[in-house]
Structures are given as structure tokens and as C-alpha cells.
Amino acid sequence: MARLRASRVRRLPTPPSVACHNNTPVALITGAGRGIGRATATRFAQAGFRVAICARTASELRATHKTLAASGGQVFVRRADTGKPSDARALVRAVLKHYGHIDVLINNAGILGPMLQLTRYPLRPWLNVLRINLTGTFVITQEVARAMMRRHRGCIITVSSSVGRAGRAGWGAYAVSKFGVEGLSQVLADELRPFNVCVMTYNPGGTRTKMRAQAFPHEDRSKLKDPSVTAEALLRLTRGASPDHTGHAFDAATLPDSPV
């Protein structure tokens, strides 16, 4: 079944005065169609952020939009494959045009790919995983970082994984891509420190998501944390972002204290 055009994903109207002049912070969350992305968009909207969301699948994006609209949150919606540079750049331009600025970027978009040893890993899926998980994260982060540098403020958090910090057999391109975003974040953190932009990664650990179910189909999902737990952690990281935290790789056990 063909995907719906982006124009068919409705946007909640935002008065121009609010979009251009309101000091309410703006958070752009990628991969917000389900799981951690949807929970994070919901939590940030509840916390008073104006939210911009994207996903590749229009039906999932509409479901997130419906959830946010029901709570009265301000949300900008755009279907985009962030692994396509043209989509990623157009998304950031559209959000900046709509809201005027971006205070927080949550890089959550990603795919798992085949669970195979590297010696058996086919090239085409390898390239696709790296396109979405690493190159897509690079392009959208680059675009947002440029805007943040002009304002001398901002926070960029990329959702990572334990297999991006310690190699594990069978995780293939996914693990390599997560190692990549860890390195990307460290380099960017050092470059953006003079501009007061905080760059971090966060490993959510075992979470009840569709991707987790693909990786561990026989796992007892009742023992996994809900995506809302990760959403709360990401909000806490955002609120506590400081020069001391930039370049760090956090997880649930190492979260810094949240400001009162």
C-alpha cells in the first residue's frame, strides 16, 4: 500500500504571534510515530513545549498527532524520512519557519536491520541502516546545530544503545550505527561547547517497543520498562542540560540531578 502524501497529515494551527514571538521552548522529535518517540513527544507537550514531530509512516504519525491534539498541545507534524538529506533539511527549515527556532532536538529515528553476524551481513541492508541511523542523524543534527549556534543556546540528545557502547555479536549495522552516533555526539559536543549548545546521548535500556520485540521476539515484555520512562528521562536531561553534561553518554543509572 502506498504511503500517504505528507500534505494529508494535518497540522494544528498555531497563531503567527505564537509561532514567531512566543518564548515557549520548541522540541523537534524524530521517529515520533510510535514507541519512545511518541511517548517523548507526549511528555514534552505535557511539560509545556511546542513540539515538532516526524516519522516515515503517515498512519503512525497521524496517531501521535491525534494523541497530542487531544491534550491540547501545540504540534507541528511532517512526514519525513530523515535518512534522506532532502527530507531532513526540509523538515528543519519547515519547523524553523513555523516556530522561529528549535531549542531541543531528540534524535530518535532509527531502524534495527538484520540480526546477523558481520561476516554474513548483506551490503544493501547495511547501507540502509547506516543511511537512516547515522547519516540521517548527522544531517538533521547539522541543520539544527547551525540554527542553535546562531542563538547560542540549545540541547541535542541522540537515543543510543548499549550495543553502541560495547560491541555484541549479531547486532550488525545497528550496533555500528550506534557507535557512530556516539562518536558524532562527542565530536559535536566539543565543537559546540563555545556556542552554549549541549550535546548528549542516552541509552534507554530494555523498553517495550516494536524494535525491541523484533530483536528479542521471545522476551517477556511485561518485564520491560514502558516508553514513558524513557520520555521522562529525556525531559530530565533536557531540563538539566549544562556545560558539565555536554559530550556525556547517559543511561538510567547515570542521569544527572534534575533542577528544581
C-alpha positions as CSV (number, residue, x, y, z in Angstrom):
1,M,0.0,0.0,0.0
2,A,1.4,3.4,-1.0
3,R,2.2,5.8,1.8
4,L,0.0,8.9,2.1
5,R,1.4,12.2,1.0
6,A,2.8,14.5,3.6
7,S,0.2,17.1,2.8
8,R,-2.5,14.7,4.1
9,V,-1.1,14.8,7.6
10,R,-2.9,17.7,9.2
11,R,-1.1,20.4,11.2
12,L,-2.6,22.0,14.2
13,P,-3.0,25.7,13.5
14,T,-0.7,28.0,15.5
15,P,-1.3,31.7,15.6
16,P,1.6,33.6,13.9
17,S,2.1,35.7,17.0
18,V,2.7,32.5,19.0
19,A,4.8,30.8,16.3
20,C,7.1,33.8,15.9
21,H,7.3,35.5,19.2
22,N,6.4,33.1,22.0
23,N,9.3,32.2,24.2
24,T,7.8,28.8,24.9
25,P,10.6,26.2,24.1
26,V,10.4,24.2,20.9
27,A,11.4,20.5,20.8
28,L,11.9,18.6,17.5
29,I,11.5,14.8,18.0
30,T,12.3,12.4,15.1
31,G,10.8,8.9,14.8
32,A,7.8,10.0,16.7
33,G,5.3,7.6,15.1
34,R,5.4,5.1,17.9
35,G,7.3,3.8,21.0
36,I,9.9,6.1,22.6
37,G,9.3,8.9,20.0
38,R,5.6,9.1,20.6
39,A,6.0,8.9,24.4
40,T,8.6,11.6,24.3
41,A,6.5,13.9,22.1
42,T,3.6,13.4,24.5
43,R,5.7,14.1,27.6
44,F,7.3,17.2,26.2
45,A,4.0,18.6,25.2
46,Q,2.6,17.9,28.7
47,A,5.6,19.8,30.0
48,G,4.7,22.9,28.0
49,F,6.9,22.5,25.0
50,R,5.8,23.3,21.5
51,V,6.5,20.1,19.7
52,A,7.5,19.3,16.1
53,I,7.4,15.6,15.1
54,C,8.2,13.5,12.1
55,A,8.1,9.9,11.1
56,R,8.3,7.9,7.9
57,T,4.9,6.2,8.2
58,A,1.9,8.5,7.8
59,S,-0.6,6.3,9.7
60,E,1.7,6.2,12.8
61,L,2.3,9.9,12.6
62,R,-1.4,10.6,12.5
63,A,-1.9,8.5,15.6
64,T,0.7,10.5,17.5
65,H,-0.8,13.7,16.2
66,K,-4.2,12.6,17.5
67,T,-2.8,11.9,20.9
68,L,-1.1,15.3,21.2
69,A,-4.1,17.2,19.8
70,A,-6.4,15.6,22.4
71,S,-4.2,17.0,25.1
72,G,-4.3,20.5,23.6
73,G,-0.6,20.6,22.9
74,Q,0.9,22.8,20.1
75,V,2.3,20.4,17.5
76,F,3.8,20.7,14.0
77,V,3.6,17.5,12.0
78,R,5.5,16.5,8.9
79,R,6.1,13.1,7.3
80,A,9.8,12.7,6.6
81,D,12.4,10.0,6.1
82,T,15.3,11.6,8.0
83,G,17.7,9.2,6.2
84,K,17.0,11.3,3.0
85,P,19.1,14.5,3.3
86,S,16.4,16.4,1.3
87,D,13.7,15.3,3.7
88,A,15.8,16.1,6.8
89,R,16.8,19.6,5.6
90,A,13.2,20.4,4.5
91,L,11.9,19.3,7.9
92,V,14.2,21.6,9.8
93,R,13.5,24.5,7.5
94,A,9.8,23.9,7.9
95,V,10.0,23.8,11.7
96,L,12.1,26.9,11.9
97,K,9.7,28.7,9.6
98,H,6.7,27.6,11.7
99,Y,8.1,28.2,15.2
100,G,11.0,30.5,14.6
101,H,13.6,28.4,16.5
102,I,14.4,25.0,17.9
103,D,15.6,24.6,21.5
104,V,15.8,20.8,21.7
105,L,16.4,18.1,19.2
106,I,15.7,14.5,20.2
107,N,17.2,12.2,17.6
108,N,15.1,9.0,18.0
109,A,14.5,7.9,14.4
110,G,16.2,4.5,13.6
111,I,15.8,1.0,12.3
112,L,17.1,-2.3,13.5
113,G,18.1,-4.1,10.3
114,P,19.0,-7.8,10.1
115,M,20.3,-9.5,13.3
116,L,23.3,-11.2,11.6
117,Q,27.0,-11.6,12.1
118,L,29.0,-9.1,10.2
119,T,30.7,-11.8,8.0
120,R,27.2,-12.7,6.7
121,Y,25.7,-9.2,6.6
122,P,24.4,-8.2,3.2
123,L,25.5,-4.8,1.8
124,R,22.1,-3.4,0.9
125,P,20.6,-3.6,4.4
126,W,23.9,-2.4,5.8
127,L,23.8,0.8,3.7
128,N,20.1,1.3,4.6
129,V,20.7,1.1,8.4
130,L,23.6,3.5,8.2
131,R,21.7,5.8,6.0
132,I,18.8,6.2,8.5
133,N,20.6,5.7,11.8
134,L,23.9,7.5,11.2
135,T,23.8,9.7,8.1
136,G,20.2,10.8,8.8
137,T,21.2,11.7,12.4
138,F,24.2,13.6,11.1
139,V,22.2,15.7,8.5
140,I,19.3,16.7,10.8
141,T,21.7,17.4,13.7
142,Q,23.9,19.5,11.4
143,E,20.9,21.6,10.3
144,V,19.6,22.1,13.8
145,A,23.0,22.8,15.2
146,R,23.6,25.6,12.8
147,A,20.4,27.3,13.9
148,M,21.3,26.8,17.6
149,M,24.7,28.3,17.1
150,R,23.1,31.5,15.8
151,R,21.1,31.7,19.1
152,H,24.0,30.5,21.3
153,R,21.7,28.0,23.0
154,G,20.2,24.5,22.6
155,C,20.2,20.9,23.6
156,I,20.7,17.9,21.3
157,I,20.1,14.4,22.6
158,T,20.5,11.2,20.5
159,V,18.9,8.0,21.6
160,S,21.7,5.4,21.6
161,S,22.0,1.8,22.8
162,S,24.2,-0.4,25.0
163,V,25.4,-2.2,21.8
164,G,26.7,1.2,20.6
165,R,29.0,1.4,23.6
166,A,30.2,-2.2,23.8
167,G,30.2,-4.5,20.7
168,R,28.0,-7.5,20.8
169,A,27.8,-10.3,18.3
170,G,24.8,-10.4,15.9
171,W,23.8,-6.8,16.2
172,G,25.4,-5.9,12.8
173,A,24.8,-2.5,11.3
174,Y,22.6,-1.3,14.1
175,A,25.4,-1.6,16.7
176,V,27.9,0.0,14.3
177,S,25.5,2.9,13.6
178,K,25.0,3.5,17.3
179,F,28.8,3.5,17.8
180,G,28.8,6.1,15.1
181,V,26.2,8.4,16.7
182,E,28.2,8.2,20.0
183,G,31.3,9.4,18.2
184,L,29.3,12.0,16.3
185,S,27.9,13.4,19.5
186,Q,31.3,13.6,21.2
187,V,32.9,15.5,18.3
188,L,29.9,17.8,18.0
189,A,29.8,18.4,21.7
190,D,33.4,19.7,21.6
191,E,32.7,21.9,18.6
192,L,29.5,23.4,20.0
193,R,30.7,24.0,23.6
194,P,31.7,27.6,22.8
195,F,28.1,28.2,21.5
196,N,26.4,27.0,24.7
197,V,24.8,24.0,22.9
198,C,24.7,20.8,25.0
199,V,25.1,17.5,23.1
200,M,24.5,14.2,24.8
201,T,23.4,10.6,24.1
202,Y,21.0,8.5,26.1
203,N,20.8,4.7,26.3
204,P,17.2,3.8,27.3
205,G,17.9,0.1,28.1
206,G,15.2,-2.6,27.7
207,T,12.0,-0.9,26.7
208,R,8.6,-2.1,25.4
209,T,8.9,-1.1,21.7
210,K,8.3,-2.7,18.4
211,M,12.1,-2.7,17.6
212,R,12.8,-4.4,20.9
213,A,10.2,-7.1,20.0
214,Q,12.0,-7.6,16.7
215,A,15.3,-8.1,18.4
216,F,14.0,-10.3,21.2
217,P,10.8,-12.0,19.9
218,H,10.6,-14.4,22.8
219,E,11.3,-11.9,25.6
220,D,8.8,-11.4,28.4
221,R,7.7,-7.9,27.5
222,S,6.0,-7.4,30.9
223,K,9.5,-7.1,32.5
224,L,10.5,-4.2,30.2
225,K,10.0,-0.5,31.1
226,D,7.3,1.5,29.3
227,P,8.5,4.1,26.8
228,S,7.1,6.8,29.1
229,V,10.0,6.1,31.4
230,T,12.5,7.0,28.7
231,A,10.4,10.0,27.8
232,E,10.7,11.2,31.4
233,A,14.4,10.7,31.4
234,L,14.9,12.7,28.2
235,L,12.9,15.5,29.6
236,R,15.0,15.4,32.8
237,L,18.2,15.5,30.7
238,T,16.9,18.5,28.7
239,R,15.9,20.4,31.8
240,G,19.3,19.7,33.5
241,A,21.4,20.3,30.4
242,S,24.6,22.2,31.3
243,P,28.2,22.6,30.0
244,D,29.2,19.9,32.5
245,H,27.0,17.4,30.7
246,T,27.9,18.1,27.1
247,G,29.7,15.2,25.4
248,H,28.4,12.6,28.0
249,A,26.7,9.3,27.3
250,F,24.0,8.8,29.9
251,D,21.7,5.9,30.8
252,A,19.1,5.5,33.5
253,A,21.7,4.8,36.2
254,T,23.8,7.9,35.5
255,L,21.1,10.6,34.9
256,P,22.2,13.9,36.5
257,D,20.0,15.5,39.1
258,S,17.2,17.5,37.6
259,P,16.9,21.1,38.6
260,V,14.0,22.0,40.9
